[in-house]
Amino acid sequence: MIGAFHFINRIADLLHVDSELLPERLRRFDLLRRLSVRLGSTVMARMDLAPREYRTTYEEAIANVTPAFTHAMGRPPTDELLALRPCPKVIEVLQLALEERDRRSSLDRAVLGEIHRTVEMALPRSLAETEGFHARPADAVTAFAFVGTRYAYRTTADMMAALRHAGYDDTGILDLAIAVADANHWARLHRLVGLASELFYVESRITPSRAAPAQSRA
Protein backbone atom coordinates (compact mmCIF):
# COMPACT_ATOMS: atom_id res chain seq x y z
CA MET A 1 0.00 0.00 0.00
CA ILE A 2 2.82 2.40 0.86
CA GLY A 3 4.48 1.58 -2.44
CA ALA A 4 1.28 2.20 -4.40
CA PHE A 5 0.74 5.64 -2.88
CA HIS A 6 4.43 6.41 -3.36
CA PHE A 7 4.11 5.52 -7.06
CA ILE A 8 0.93 7.53 -7.64
CA ASN A 9 2.06 10.61 -5.73
CA ARG A 10 5.40 10.71 -7.55
CA ILE A 11 3.66 10.88 -10.92
CA ALA A 12 1.26 13.52 -9.64
CA ASP A 13 4.11 15.63 -8.26
CA LEU A 14 6.23 15.28 -11.41
CA LEU A 15 3.33 16.45 -13.59
CA HIS A 16 1.99 18.98 -11.06
CA VAL A 17 -1.41 17.36 -10.70
CA ASP A 18 -3.24 19.18 -7.93
CA SER A 19 -3.95 17.04 -4.87
CA GLU A 20 -7.03 19.11 -4.07
CA LEU A 21 -10.20 19.84 -6.02
CA LEU A 22 -10.05 23.54 -5.17
CA PRO A 23 -7.64 25.51 -7.43
CA GLU A 24 -4.60 26.85 -5.59
CA ARG A 25 -5.52 30.50 -6.15
CA LEU A 26 -8.81 29.97 -4.29
CA ARG A 27 -7.39 28.14 -1.29
CA ARG A 28 -6.62 31.43 0.46
CA PHE A 29 -10.36 31.87 1.10
CA ASP A 30 -11.18 30.06 4.33
CA LEU A 31 -14.86 29.50 3.51
CA LEU A 32 -14.04 27.89 0.16
CA ARG A 33 -11.41 25.65 1.77
CA ARG A 34 -13.90 24.47 4.37
CA LEU A 35 -16.57 23.80 1.73
CA SER A 36 -14.12 21.79 -0.40
CA VAL A 37 -13.11 19.68 2.61
CA ARG A 38 -16.76 19.01 3.49
CA LEU A 39 -17.53 18.07 -0.10
CA GLY A 40 -14.55 15.72 -0.27
CA SER A 41 -15.51 14.15 3.07
CA THR A 42 -19.09 13.59 1.88
CA VAL A 43 -17.91 11.84 -1.28
CA MET A 44 -15.38 9.65 0.56
CA ALA A 45 -17.92 8.72 3.24
CA ARG A 46 -19.99 7.04 0.52
CA MET A 47 -17.04 5.07 -0.85
CA ASP A 48 -16.39 1.47 0.12
CA LEU A 49 -12.84 1.66 1.45
CA ALA A 50 -12.85 -1.65 3.32
CA PRO A 51 -9.80 -3.85 2.65
CA ARG A 52 -10.45 -6.52 0.01
CA GLU A 53 -9.41 -10.10 0.48
CA TYR A 54 -6.70 -10.99 -2.02
CA ARG A 55 -7.74 -14.40 -3.30
CA THR A 56 -4.92 -15.04 -5.78
CA THR A 57 -2.54 -17.72 -4.52
CA TYR A 58 1.22 -17.70 -4.92
CA GLU A 59 1.00 -20.38 -7.62
CA GLU A 60 -1.63 -18.38 -9.52
CA ALA A 61 0.42 -15.19 -9.22
CA ILE A 62 3.47 -16.99 -10.61
CA ALA A 63 1.41 -18.29 -13.53
CA ASN A 64 0.10 -14.79 -14.20
CA VAL A 65 3.53 -13.13 -14.13
CA THR A 66 5.23 -15.81 -16.24
CA PRO A 67 4.48 -14.29 -19.70
CA ALA A 68 5.79 -10.83 -18.73
CA PHE A 69 8.72 -12.31 -16.79
CA THR A 70 9.68 -14.59 -19.70
CA HIS A 71 9.48 -11.71 -22.17
CA ALA A 72 11.73 -9.60 -19.94
CA MET A 73 14.23 -12.23 -18.79
CA GLY A 74 14.20 -14.70 -21.67
CA ARG A 75 13.11 -17.55 -19.38
CA PRO A 76 10.27 -18.37 -16.99
CA PRO A 77 10.64 -17.64 -13.27
CA THR A 78 12.16 -20.30 -11.02
CA ASP A 79 12.60 -19.50 -7.34
CA GLU A 80 13.51 -15.77 -7.60
CA LEU A 81 10.12 -14.77 -6.19
CA LEU A 82 9.86 -17.44 -3.51
CA ALA A 83 10.30 -14.83 -0.78
CA LEU A 84 6.94 -13.40 -1.86
CA ARG A 85 4.98 -16.59 -1.21
CA PRO A 86 3.33 -15.04 1.92
CA CYS A 87 2.33 -11.95 -0.10
CA PRO A 88 1.57 -12.88 -3.73
CA LYS A 89 0.01 -9.49 -4.42
CA VAL A 90 3.56 -8.09 -4.64
CA ILE A 91 4.18 -10.47 -7.55
CA GLU A 92 1.28 -8.79 -9.31
CA VAL A 93 2.94 -5.42 -8.70
CA LEU A 94 6.04 -6.69 -10.52
CA GLN A 95 3.87 -8.10 -13.29
CA LEU A 96 2.14 -4.76 -13.87
CA ALA A 97 5.45 -2.89 -13.84
CA LEU A 98 6.99 -5.27 -16.40
CA GLU A 99 3.94 -5.04 -18.65
CA GLU A 100 4.00 -1.25 -18.47
CA ARG A 101 7.73 -1.16 -19.23
CA ASP A 102 7.77 -3.66 -22.10
CA ARG A 103 4.32 -3.47 -23.70
CA ARG A 104 2.82 -0.05 -23.15
CA SER A 105 5.61 2.48 -22.68
CA SER A 106 6.74 4.48 -25.72
CA LEU A 107 10.27 4.74 -24.31
CA ASP A 108 13.11 2.70 -25.77
CA ARG A 109 15.35 0.56 -23.57
CA ALA A 110 18.27 3.00 -23.72
CA VAL A 111 16.12 5.73 -22.16
CA LEU A 112 14.71 3.29 -19.58
CA GLY A 113 18.23 2.19 -18.68
CA GLU A 114 19.31 5.80 -18.19
CA ILE A 115 16.30 6.43 -15.95
CA HIS A 116 17.02 3.33 -13.88
CA ARG A 117 20.68 4.29 -13.42
CA THR A 118 19.78 7.87 -12.52
CA VAL A 119 17.19 6.80 -9.95
CA GLU A 120 19.73 4.56 -8.21
CA MET A 121 22.33 7.35 -8.22
CA ALA A 122 19.85 9.92 -6.93
CA LEU A 123 18.38 7.91 -4.04
CA PRO A 124 18.92 10.00 -0.89
CA ARG A 125 21.56 8.58 1.43
CA SER A 126 21.12 11.17 4.17
CA LEU A 127 18.64 13.78 5.33
CA ALA A 128 20.82 16.48 3.76
CA GLU A 129 20.18 14.98 0.34
CA THR A 130 16.42 15.48 0.70
CA GLU A 131 16.63 19.17 1.57
CA GLY A 132 18.12 22.28 0.04
CA PHE A 133 19.43 22.57 -3.51
CA HIS A 134 21.68 20.09 -5.28
CA ALA A 135 23.46 19.84 -8.60
CA ARG A 136 21.39 18.06 -11.20
CA PRO A 137 22.38 16.54 -14.57
CA ALA A 138 22.25 18.77 -17.63
CA ASP A 139 20.47 16.21 -19.84
CA ALA A 140 16.69 16.82 -19.85
CA VAL A 141 15.62 13.21 -19.24
CA THR A 142 18.32 12.52 -16.63
CA ALA A 143 17.45 15.76 -14.81
CA PHE A 144 13.77 14.77 -14.81
CA ALA A 145 14.64 11.39 -13.26
CA PHE A 146 17.01 12.97 -10.73
CA VAL A 147 14.53 15.61 -9.54
CA GLY A 148 11.74 13.01 -9.67
CA THR A 149 13.71 10.85 -7.24
CA ARG A 150 14.91 13.52 -4.82
CA TYR A 151 11.88 15.85 -4.77
CA ALA A 152 9.38 15.33 -7.57
CA TYR A 153 7.34 18.44 -6.70
CA ARG A 154 10.26 20.64 -7.83
CA THR A 155 9.82 20.02 -11.54
CA THR A 156 9.57 23.31 -13.41
CA ALA A 157 8.11 24.65 -16.64
CA ASP A 158 11.66 24.96 -17.98
CA MET A 159 12.27 21.27 -17.34
CA MET A 160 9.09 20.37 -19.23
CA ALA A 161 10.11 22.68 -22.08
CA ALA A 162 13.50 20.94 -22.23
CA LEU A 163 11.78 17.56 -22.54
CA ARG A 164 9.61 18.88 -25.37
CA HIS A 165 12.70 20.30 -27.06
CA ALA A 166 14.23 16.82 -26.78
CA GLY A 167 11.27 15.42 -28.75
CA TYR A 168 8.82 14.25 -26.06
CA ASP A 169 5.13 15.07 -26.48
CA ASP A 170 2.46 14.79 -23.77
CA THR A 171 2.37 11.00 -24.01
CA GLY A 172 6.15 10.78 -23.94
CA ILE A 173 6.39 12.97 -20.84
CA LEU A 174 3.71 10.88 -19.13
CA ASP A 175 5.66 7.72 -19.99
CA LEU A 176 8.81 9.32 -18.56
CA ALA A 177 6.96 10.12 -15.32
CA ILE A 178 5.64 6.55 -15.11
CA ALA A 179 9.12 5.15 -15.74
CA VAL A 180 10.62 7.35 -13.01
CA ALA A 181 7.86 6.34 -10.58
CA ASP A 182 8.23 2.64 -11.45
CA ALA A 183 12.00 2.78 -10.96
CA ASN A 184 11.63 4.56 -7.61
CA HIS A 185 9.03 2.04 -6.48
CA TRP A 186 11.27 -0.86 -7.52
CA ALA A 187 14.40 0.67 -5.95
CA ARG A 188 12.67 0.53 -2.59
CA LEU A 189 10.67 -2.64 -3.10
CA HIS A 190 13.56 -4.90 -4.07
CA ARG A 191 15.54 -3.70 -1.04
CA LEU A 192 12.64 -4.16 1.38
CA VAL A 193 11.73 -7.69 0.32
CA GLY A 194 15.15 -8.93 -0.76
CA LEU A 195 14.63 -9.34 -4.52
CA ALA A 196 17.37 -9.17 -7.13
CA SER A 197 17.47 -5.69 -8.68
CA GLU A 198 17.84 -7.07 -12.21
CA LEU A 199 14.34 -8.56 -12.13
CA PHE A 200 13.07 -5.15 -13.25
CA TYR A 201 16.02 -2.97 -14.28
CA VAL A 202 16.72 -3.25 -18.00
CA GLU A 203 20.43 -3.80 -17.36
CA SER A 204 21.79 -6.79 -15.48
CA ARG A 205 23.84 -4.60 -13.14
CA ILE A 206 23.12 -1.05 -12.08
CA THR A 207 25.53 0.02 -9.37
CA PRO A 208 24.47 2.94 -7.18
CA SER A 209 26.82 5.89 -7.57
CA ARG A 210 26.84 9.64 -7.37
CA ALA A 211 25.09 11.72 -10.01
CA ALA A 212 27.16 13.01 -12.91
CA PRO A 213 28.58 16.55 -12.88
CA ALA A 214 25.83 19.05 -13.54
CA GLN A 215 25.29 22.46 -15.06
CA SER A 216 22.26 23.55 -13.08
CA ARG A 217 20.78 23.16 -9.63
CA ALA A 218 17.44 21.76 -8.46
C-alpha positions as CSV (number, residue, x, y, z in Angstrom):
1,M,0.0,0.0,0.0
2,I,2.8,2.4,0.9
3,G,4.5,1.6,-2.4
4,A,1.3,2.2,-4.4
5,F,0.7,5.6,-2.9
6,H,4.4,6.4,-3.4
7,F,4.1,5.5,-7.1
8,I,0.9,7.5,-7.6
9,N,2.1,10.6,-5.7
10,R,5.4,10.7,-7.5
11,I,3.7,10.9,-10.9
12,A,1.3,13.5,-9.6
13,D,4.1,15.6,-8.3
14,L,6.2,15.3,-11.4
15,L,3.3,16.5,-13.6
16,H,2.0,19.0,-11.1
17,V,-1.4,17.4,-10.7
18,D,-3.2,19.2,-7.9
19,S,-4.0,17.0,-4.9
20,E,-7.0,19.1,-4.1
21,L,-10.2,19.8,-6.0
22,L,-10.1,23.5,-5.2
23,P,-7.6,25.5,-7.4
24,E,-4.6,26.9,-5.6
25,R,-5.5,30.5,-6.2
26,L,-8.8,30.0,-4.3
27,R,-7.4,28.1,-1.3
28,R,-6.6,31.4,0.5
29,F,-10.4,31.9,1.1
30,D,-11.2,30.1,4.3
31,L,-14.9,29.5,3.5
32,L,-14.0,27.9,0.2
33,R,-11.4,25.7,1.8
34,R,-13.9,24.5,4.4
35,L,-16.6,23.8,1.7
36,S,-14.1,21.8,-0.4
37,V,-13.1,19.7,2.6
38,R,-16.8,19.0,3.5
39,L,-17.5,18.1,-0.1
40,G,-14.6,15.7,-0.3
41,S,-15.5,14.2,3.1
42,T,-19.1,13.6,1.9
43,V,-17.9,11.8,-1.3
44,M,-15.4,9.7,0.6
45,A,-17.9,8.7,3.2
46,R,-20.0,7.0,0.5
47,M,-17.0,5.1,-0.9
48,D,-16.4,1.5,0.1
49,L,-12.8,1.7,1.5
50,A,-12.9,-1.7,3.3
51,P,-9.8,-3.9,2.6
52,R,-10.4,-6.5,0.0
53,E,-9.4,-10.1,0.5
54,Y,-6.7,-11.0,-2.0
55,R,-7.7,-14.4,-3.3
56,T,-4.9,-15.0,-5.8
57,T,-2.5,-17.7,-4.5
58,Y,1.2,-17.7,-4.9
59,E,1.0,-20.4,-7.6
60,E,-1.6,-18.4,-9.5
61,A,0.4,-15.2,-9.2
62,I,3.5,-17.0,-10.6
63,A,1.4,-18.3,-13.5
64,N,0.1,-14.8,-14.2
65,V,3.5,-13.1,-14.1
66,T,5.2,-15.8,-16.2
67,P,4.5,-14.3,-19.7
68,A,5.8,-10.8,-18.7
69,F,8.7,-12.3,-16.8
70,T,9.7,-14.6,-19.7
71,H,9.5,-11.7,-22.2
72,A,11.7,-9.6,-19.9
73,M,14.2,-12.2,-18.8
74,G,14.2,-14.7,-21.7
75,R,13.1,-17.5,-19.4
76,P,10.3,-18.4,-17.0
77,P,10.6,-17.6,-13.3
78,T,12.2,-20.3,-11.0
79,D,12.6,-19.5,-7.3
80,E,13.5,-15.8,-7.6
81,L,10.1,-14.8,-6.2
82,L,9.9,-17.4,-3.5
83,A,10.3,-14.8,-0.8
84,L,6.9,-13.4,-1.9
85,R,5.0,-16.6,-1.2
86,P,3.3,-15.0,1.9
87,C,2.3,-12.0,-0.1
88,P,1.6,-12.9,-3.7
89,K,0.0,-9.5,-4.4
90,V,3.6,-8.1,-4.6
91,I,4.2,-10.5,-7.6
92,E,1.3,-8.8,-9.3
93,V,2.9,-5.4,-8.7
94,L,6.0,-6.7,-10.5
95,Q,3.9,-8.1,-13.3
96,L,2.1,-4.8,-13.9
97,A,5.5,-2.9,-13.8
98,L,7.0,-5.3,-16.4
99,E,3.9,-5.0,-18.7
100,E,4.0,-1.3,-18.5
101,R,7.7,-1.2,-19.2
102,D,7.8,-3.7,-22.1
103,R,4.3,-3.5,-23.7
104,R,2.8,-0.1,-23.2
105,S,5.6,2.5,-22.7
106,S,6.7,4.5,-25.7
107,L,10.3,4.7,-24.3
108,D,13.1,2.7,-25.8
109,R,15.3,0.6,-23.6
110,A,18.3,3.0,-23.7
111,V,16.1,5.7,-22.2
112,L,14.7,3.3,-19.6
113,G,18.2,2.2,-18.7
114,E,19.3,5.8,-18.2
115,I,16.3,6.4,-16.0
116,H,17.0,3.3,-13.9
117,R,20.7,4.3,-13.4
118,T,19.8,7.9,-12.5
119,V,17.2,6.8,-9.9
120,E,19.7,4.6,-8.2
121,M,22.3,7.4,-8.2
122,A,19.9,9.9,-6.9
123,L,18.4,7.9,-4.0
124,P,18.9,10.0,-0.9
125,R,21.6,8.6,1.4
126,S,21.1,11.2,4.2
127,L,18.6,13.8,5.3
128,A,20.8,16.5,3.8
129,E,20.2,15.0,0.3
130,T,16.4,15.5,0.7
131,E,16.6,19.2,1.6
132,G,18.1,22.3,0.0
133,F,19.4,22.6,-3.5
134,H,21.7,20.1,-5.3
135,A,23.5,19.8,-8.6
136,R,21.4,18.1,-11.2
137,P,22.4,16.5,-14.6
138,A,22.2,18.8,-17.6
139,D,20.5,16.2,-19.8
140,A,16.7,16.8,-19.8
141,V,15.6,13.2,-19.2
142,T,18.3,12.5,-16.6
143,A,17.4,15.8,-14.8
144,F,13.8,14.8,-14.8
145,A,14.6,11.4,-13.3
146,F,17.0,13.0,-10.7
147,V,14.5,15.6,-9.5
148,G,11.7,13.0,-9.7
149,T,13.7,10.9,-7.2
150,R,14.9,13.5,-4.8
151,Y,11.9,15.9,-4.8
152,A,9.4,15.3,-7.6
153,Y,7.3,18.4,-6.7
154,R,10.3,20.6,-7.8
155,T,9.8,20.0,-11.5
156,T,9.6,23.3,-13.4
157,A,8.1,24.6,-16.6
158,D,11.7,25.0,-18.0
159,M,12.3,21.3,-17.3
160,M,9.1,20.4,-19.2
161,A,10.1,22.7,-22.1
162,A,13.5,20.9,-22.2
163,L,11.8,17.6,-22.5
164,R,9.6,18.9,-25.4
165,H,12.7,20.3,-27.1
166,A,14.2,16.8,-26.8
167,G,11.3,15.4,-28.7
168,Y,8.8,14.3,-26.1
169,D,5.1,15.1,-26.5
170,D,2.5,14.8,-23.8
171,T,2.4,11.0,-24.0
172,G,6.1,10.8,-23.9
173,I,6.4,13.0,-20.8
174,L,3.7,10.9,-19.1
175,D,5.7,7.7,-20.0
176,L,8.8,9.3,-18.6
177,A,7.0,10.1,-15.3
178,I,5.6,6.5,-15.1
179,A,9.1,5.2,-15.7
180,V,10.6,7.3,-13.0
181,A,7.9,6.3,-10.6
182,D,8.2,2.6,-11.5
183,A,12.0,2.8,-11.0
184,N,11.6,4.6,-7.6
185,H,9.0,2.0,-6.5
186,W,11.3,-0.9,-7.5
187,A,14.4,0.7,-6.0
188,R,12.7,0.5,-2.6
189,L,10.7,-2.6,-3.1
190,H,13.6,-4.9,-4.1
191,R,15.5,-3.7,-1.0
192,L,12.6,-4.2,1.4
193,V,11.7,-7.7,0.3
194,G,15.2,-8.9,-0.8
195,L,14.6,-9.3,-4.5
196,A,17.4,-9.2,-7.1
197,S,17.5,-5.7,-8.7
198,E,17.8,-7.1,-12.2
199,L,14.3,-8.6,-12.1
200,F,13.1,-5.2,-13.3
201,Y,16.0,-3.0,-14.3
202,V,16.7,-3.2,-18.0
203,E,20.4,-3.8,-17.4
204,S,21.8,-6.8,-15.5
205,R,23.8,-4.6,-13.1
206,I,23.1,-1.1,-12.1
207,T,25.5,0.0,-9.4
208,P,24.5,2.9,-7.2
209,S,26.8,5.9,-7.6
210,R,26.8,9.6,-7.4
211,A,25.1,11.7,-10.0
212,A,27.2,13.0,-12.9
213,P,28.6,16.5,-12.9
214,A,25.8,19.0,-13.5
215,Q,25.3,22.5,-15.1
216,S,22.3,23.6,-13.1
217,R,20.8,23.2,-9.6
218,A,17.4,21.8,-8.5
